Amino acid sequence: MSAGNLNRLRQDSRSNEYLDASIVIDDRRPGKEEGPIAYPHILARHRGAGSRSNPRHQWKLKFNRVELYDQNRVLDTMLRFPLIQRLGFAAFDAANIENLESDVVRLHLNGEYWAMYVEFEVPNATWASK
């Protein structure tokens, strides 16, 4: 994310305006050895209500329609207790209960480690059609 866009977010963390950003996802894990994939010019903003006062804001990421991430156009992140939150998603998975896809991610913002999050797909029409 450009320094200018990051400063705009910092000045008004409660804004719902999406700003231009790029993201690189290194998705190497067993069964998924794709390596880093760049997603230029996605849209990003902070999400949540009370959590927007936390300096390590939660994020909402909107991918381009022509280049989705794991068939998802929008991803949200949660910041508080990411490993415990991921266990909740995993419990639903283990019980074969229909659930949102999720994963634990480390976010580096402009090259610097920012925070650990749980990212999850947004329960929208795309999710319902899977």
C-alpha positions as CSV (number, residue, x, y, z in Angstrom):
1,M,0.0,0.0,0.0
2,S,1.4,3.4,-0.9
3,A,2.6,5.6,1.9
4,G,-0.1,8.1,1.0
5,N,-2.9,5.6,1.2
6,L,-1.6,4.2,4.4
7,N,-1.5,7.7,5.9
8,R,-5.1,8.3,4.7
9,L,-6.2,5.1,6.6
10,R,-4.3,6.2,9.7
11,Q,-5.9,9.7,9.7
12,D,-9.4,8.2,9.4
13,S,-9.4,4.6,10.6
14,R,-13.2,4.6,10.7
15,S,-13.6,5.3,7.0
16,N,-15.2,2.6,4.9
17,E,-13.5,4.0,1.8
18,Y,-11.5,1.3,0.0
19,L,-8.0,2.3,-1.1
20,D,-5.6,0.8,-3.7
21,A,-3.2,-1.7,-2.4
22,S,-1.2,-4.7,-3.7
23,I,-0.8,-8.0,-1.8
24,V,1.6,-10.9,-2.2
25,I,0.3,-14.2,-0.8
26,D,2.9,-16.9,-0.2
27,D,0.5,-19.9,0.0
28,R,3.1,-22.7,0.2
29,R,1.8,-25.5,2.4
30,P,1.3,-29.3,1.9
31,G,-0.9,-29.9,-1.1
32,K,-0.6,-26.3,-2.2
33,E,2.9,-25.6,-3.5
34,E,2.1,-22.6,-5.6
35,G,4.5,-20.1,-4.0
36,P,4.1,-16.4,-3.8
37,I,1.4,-14.9,-6.0
38,A,1.0,-11.1,-6.5
39,Y,-2.4,-9.5,-6.6
40,P,-1.9,-5.9,-7.8
41,H,-4.4,-3.2,-7.4
42,I,-6.8,-4.8,-4.9
43,L,-8.9,-2.6,-2.6
44,A,-8.3,-2.5,1.1
45,R,-9.8,-0.8,4.2
46,H,-10.0,-1.4,7.9
47,R,-13.0,-3.4,9.2
48,G,-14.8,-3.8,12.5
49,A,-16.3,-1.2,14.8
50,G,-14.5,-1.0,18.2
51,S,-11.4,-2.8,16.8
52,R,-10.6,0.2,14.6
53,S,-9.1,1.9,17.7
54,N,-6.5,-0.9,17.9
55,P,-3.3,0.3,16.1
56,R,-3.1,-3.2,14.5
57,H,-6.4,-2.8,12.7
58,Q,-8.4,-5.6,11.1
59,W,-8.6,-5.6,7.3
60,K,-11.1,-6.1,4.6
61,L,-9.5,-7.0,1.2
62,K,-11.4,-6.9,-2.1
63,F,-9.8,-8.8,-4.9
64,N,-10.3,-8.0,-8.6
65,R,-13.1,-10.0,-10.2
66,V,-10.7,-11.4,-12.8
67,E,-8.1,-12.6,-10.3
68,L,-9.8,-14.1,-7.2
69,Y,-8.0,-15.6,-4.2
70,D,-9.1,-19.2,-3.7
71,Q,-12.4,-18.3,-5.5
72,N,-13.0,-15.5,-3.0
73,R,-13.5,-11.9,-4.0
74,V,-13.5,-10.5,-0.4
75,L,-11.5,-11.6,2.6
76,D,-11.8,-10.3,6.1
77,T,-9.3,-10.6,8.9
78,M,-9.7,-11.0,12.7
79,L,-7.0,-9.9,15.0
80,R,-7.9,-10.9,18.6
81,F,-6.6,-14.4,19.6
82,P,-6.0,-15.6,16.0
83,L,-5.0,-19.1,16.9
84,I,-8.0,-19.6,19.2
85,Q,-10.3,-18.2,16.5
86,R,-8.7,-20.6,13.9
87,L,-9.4,-23.5,16.3
88,G,-13.1,-22.6,16.2
89,F,-13.1,-22.8,12.4
90,A,-11.2,-26.1,12.6
91,A,-13.7,-27.6,15.0
92,F,-16.5,-26.9,12.5
93,D,-14.4,-28.4,9.8
94,A,-13.7,-31.5,11.8
95,A,-17.4,-32.0,12.5
96,N,-18.1,-31.7,8.7
97,I,-20.2,-28.6,9.4
98,E,-20.4,-26.2,6.5
99,N,-18.0,-23.4,7.4
100,L,-16.1,-20.4,6.1
101,E,-12.6,-21.1,4.7
102,S,-10.0,-19.7,7.0
103,D,-6.3,-19.7,7.7
104,V,-3.8,-18.0,10.0
105,V,-1.7,-15.4,8.2
106,R,1.2,-13.1,9.0
107,L,0.7,-9.7,7.6
108,H,3.8,-7.7,6.5
109,L,2.8,-4.1,5.7
110,N,5.2,-2.4,3.3
111,G,7.9,-5.0,4.2
112,E,7.6,-4.8,8.0
113,Y,5.9,-7.4,10.1
114,W,2.5,-6.0,11.2
115,A,0.5,-8.7,13.0
116,M,-0.9,-12.2,12.9
117,Y,-4.5,-12.6,11.8
118,V,-7.1,-15.2,10.9
119,E,-8.3,-14.5,7.4
120,F,-11.7,-15.8,6.4
121,E,-13.9,-15.7,3.4
122,V,-16.9,-13.4,3.7
123,P,-20.3,-15.3,3.9
124,N,-21.8,-13.8,0.8
125,A,-23.5,-15.1,-2.4
126,T,-20.2,-16.6,-3.6
127,W,-19.8,-18.6,-0.4
128,A,-23.4,-19.8,-0.5
129,S,-23.0,-21.1,-4.1
130,K,-20.0,-23.3,-3.2
